[in-house]
Amino acid sequence: MPEPTQISFSHKEVVAALIKEQGIREGIWSLYVKFGIRAMNIGGSDDDLQPSAIVPVLTIGLQRADKMNNLSVDASTVNPAPTGPKQIGAGKSKGAKKR
């Protein structure tokens, strides 16, 4: 079977991966994309120029959101805090035993 040459991700998958990468454990986070815009004349020759816009993606990131939507993810769901072994005894003394 040939190796894939292209792998696609949904917006939510991208947000979840970025949340995990940043170690975010709480809050609703949404995809953030910052675009730039440039204008220039483009054509096949100097006699066939057309005013054109070029829109590069400058930044991809996360931003906090107030509510869930198709671009957002709840960090506590996709990157929950780890639960360690429970300690027997009071506090975190050196004498506490792991269960």
C-alpha positions in Angstrom: 0.0 0.0 0.0 1.5 3.4 -1.0 2.3 6.0 1.6 -0.2 8.8 1.9 1.0 12.1 0.4 -1.6 14.2 2.1 -3.3 14.0 5.5 -6.2 16.2 6.3 -7.5 17.4 9.7 -10.8 18.9 10.7 -10.8 22.3 12.5 -11.6 20.6 15.8 -8.7 18.1 15.4 -6.3 21.0 14.8 -7.7 22.8 17.9 -7.4 19.7 20.0 -3.8 19.1 18.9 -2.8 22.7 19.7 -4.5 22.5 23.1 -2.5 19.3 23.9 0.7 20.8 22.6 0.3 23.9 24.9 -0.8 21.8 27.9 -4.1 23.7 28.2 -6.4 21.9 30.6 -9.5 24.1 30.9 -11.7 26.5 28.9 -13.3 26.5 25.5 -10.8 27.3 22.8 -11.4 28.1 19.1 -9.3 28.1 16.0 -7.7 31.4 15.1 -6.3 32.2 11.7 -4.7 35.5 10.8 -4.6 36.4 7.2 -2.6 39.1 5.4 -3.5 40.7 2.1 -1.3 41.8 -0.7 -2.2 43.3 -4.1 -0.3 43.0 -7.3 -0.8 42.8 -11.1 -0.7 39.2 -12.3 -0.8 37.8 -15.8 0.7 35.5 -18.3 2.4 38.5 -20.1 2.7 42.2 -19.7 -0.2 42.6 -22.1 -2.5 40.4 -19.9 -2.2 41.8 -16.4 -5.0 41.7 -13.9 -5.3 43.4 -10.5 -5.1 40.5 -8.1 -5.2 39.9 -4.4 -2.9 37.4 -2.6 -4.1 36.3 0.8 -1.4 34.5 2.8 -2.0 32.7 6.1 0.2 34.5 8.5 -0.6 32.8 11.8 -2.6 29.8 13.0 -3.4 29.5 16.7 -5.9 29.3 19.5 -8.2 31.9 21.1 -10.5 31.6 24.1 -14.2 31.3 23.2 -17.4 31.9 25.2 -19.3 29.0 23.8 -18.9 25.9 21.8 -19.3 25.9 18.0 -17.9 24.0 15.0 -14.4 25.6 15.5 -14.1 25.2 19.2 -13.1 22.5 21.7 -13.4 22.1 25.5 -9.9 21.6 26.7 -11.0 19.7 29.8 -12.5 17.1 27.5 -9.6 16.6 25.0 -6.7 17.2 27.5 -7.9 16.3 31.0 -5.6 16.7 34.0 -3.7 13.5 34.7 -4.8 11.5 37.7 -1.9 10.1 39.7 -1.9 7.3 42.2 -3.8 8.0 45.4 -1.8 8.5 48.5 -2.6 6.8 51.8 -2.1 9.1 54.8 -2.3 12.8 55.3 -0.5 15.3 53.1 2.4 14.6 50.8 4.9 13.3 53.4 7.7 11.0 52.5 6.0 8.2 54.5 2.9 8.2 52.3 2.4 4.9 50.4 1.1 4.6 46.9 -2.0 2.4 46.3 
